[in-house]
Structures are given as C-alpha cells and as structure tokens.
Amino acid sequence: MTENNRPQLTYWLTCPDKKLSRAVLQTLIEYGYFNDESSLLSILDKPDEGLRMLATTHWLRQQLPLSEG
C-alpha cells in the first residue's frame, strides 16, 4: 500500500458498514497513516462509537500529543 491509497481508504471510513470502516481504520493504523491530529479529529465526528473508540485507544497507546487549540 502506498501513500496514494490513503485518500481512498479515508473515504471508506464514512461507510455505513461498521465492520468495513473499522477494518479500514485498522489498515490505516497498521501502515502508519493514522498518525496526525487531523486524522483523529476526522474520526471523532463519526457516529460509530466503536470506530471512535478504536481511534482514541490507538492515539492514547501511541501517546501522541494533541494541540492546545
């Protein structure tokens, strides 16, 4: 997978199929493409609680800093 695939995968995070959107997020995490604050913020407004929990858990495990703003 290349960085060029990231926009297509990010699009599938909005899929109503929860299993698919969670699998996409897991793929982004595994390939290191879920590593900036904007990625986290884009997930936090999704209606899927499991998706938000997976994203937040990953973020906290990595101890990635958040901006003050």
Order of alpha helices (4+ residues) and beta strands (2+ residues): alpha-alpha-alpha-alpha
